[in-house]
Amino acid sequence: MNGQPETWSPSSWRDKPAAQDVVYPDREKLDKVLNKIRTLPPLVTPSEIERLRHHLSQVQRNEAFLLHAGDCAESFDACTHENISAKIGLILSFSLILIWGARKPVVRIGRIAGQYAKPRSSATEKIGDREVTSFRGDNVNGLDPNDRTPDPERLLSAYFHSTATLNYVRGLLTSGFASLHHPRDWSLSHVRSPALREEFQRITEGLSDALDFTRTIGFGADGGDRASYEQGGGRGVLGEADFYTSHEGLMLDFEEAMTRAFPVPSSIASTSRSAITNASRSPSAEAEGQGERPRKVHYNTSAHFLWIGDRTRQLTGAHVEYFRGVRNPIGVKVGPTMQAEEIVRLLDIVNPDKESGKVTLITRYGAGKVEQHLASHITVVQASGHPVAWICDPMHGNTLTASTGLKTRHFGTIISELTACLRIHAECGSVLNGVSLEFTGELSEDGFSVTECLGGSMELAEDELGLRYQSFCDPRLNFEQSLDVAFLLSNHFKKARGRAAGKRAEGDVLYSELGGKKTV
């Protein structure tokens, strides 16, 4: 279990330098808002967080695949049922395509219900002839150049927008929206590519046939198979889907206010008592192992999963100090400026007991730099013995500025980094465990997908970017481009399964030719 050293507290980060810190001119108002947030209910529960840790342990063992996806930064204005439904529908469609090809579960973590803040390379920016404070996200200041003074009330607004988003997501997932019996409800009506629609329809028809078969033999009827239901954490396998929330843990004032001490859920504590008590190495912990109440640990209750950004991962900085003490599973962005030995030192700090399911490494080098860095990073982590999930973020290292002045990314470059990661992991005896994407199912007012990234099966050209460019942050893959990525990954996994099946068949033939005798 996560050992929380006696020197750590939810506020111990305040003694460290904080990168990307926001300076509030009215500190008294900030303290008042934070005190209010401390009294508000958690957004997520310890049981949900522990379930995600379990699922991420499966990802680390290559028993599941991680899909981490959503907006670069959410906006308050985009908190509508249409946008949320479209985002969840795209994540479900993407994961269904992956499941079909890989034949393994997909763990879904959305960049949603809290991903409001954004790091910036400069504290100020030029807008026309004016130099103004940089826009830091809706939970800090306004996009309007006249509304750039950081306002603590926006933290409170972020809490309530996150609450509304999460409430609607929970409602969707428990009302049949995620049912595999009705995947067409996730809507591909606006997808212009006939090939994409036909491929997705082929999968859903195959799925429908499989579900009809399971009903015929008595499995998957209403109520389902009870044992499978309970082993799955009490969730209907066909009717509901596990879904988790995440955001970058950038605003430490807010994260501290949402950090609460709870006992580890009894179902976890009963199977891991020794790990819990050994974590703190204290006499009181020894007593806990002898029948006393379990000690409490600190959960960040604003999201199930948080990550440290590439700009805030300093080993002696405030963010690493905060992250080392929370029980949540965490991500760490790994870019081309991170030295190989630095990764291991960081892992030693945030996961000293080498617990499974705790750390996910999110690589984001850029297509032109992945060959230079990834292999050495994999090798040093393998040698350290730290259990991690490796996932590829092929978005952030591949941003460019079009001739029109709009920020964009090219689909071909995104795929280049992703396929390079798959190959390099295989060459290093490792496995790519997941993907982190910035995409959206959001539609413009005329009912078409956004136009922010170049290329894909729709062959979006540079002069088309301005047609429906809606992001106020980084460019996102639209619905069609996202499904392009899903099918490419699915086909990769399908071919890998074919190769594995061929090797097993060769082994069976050899076994038979040897008279059923195993060779050593």
Secondary structure, 3 states (H helix, E strand, C coil): CCCCCCCCCCCHHHHCCCCCCCCCCCHHHHHHHHHHHHHCCCCCCHHHHHHHHHHHHHHHCCCCEEEEEECCCCCCCCCCHHHHHHHHHHHHHHHHHHHHHHCCCEEEEEEECCCCECCCCCCEEEECCEEEECCCECCCCCCCHHHCCCCCHHHHHHHHHHHHHHHHHHHHHHCCCCCCCCHHHHCCCCCCCHHHHHHHHHHHHHHHHHHHHHHHCCCCCCCCCHHHHHHCCCCCCCCCCCCEEEEECCCHHHHHHCEEEEECCHHHHCCCHHHHHHHHCCHHHHHHCCCCCCCEEEEECCCCEEEECCCCCCCCCHHHHHHCCCCCCEEEEECCCCCHHHHHHHHHHHCCCCCCCCEEEEECCCCCCHHHHHHHHHHHHHHHCCCCEEEECCCHHHEEECCCCCEEEEHHHHHHHHHHHHHHHHHCCCCCCEEEEEECCCECCCCCECCCCEECCCCECHHHHHHCCCCCCCCCECHHHHHHHHHHHHHHHHHHHHHHHHHHHHHHHHHHHCCCCCCC
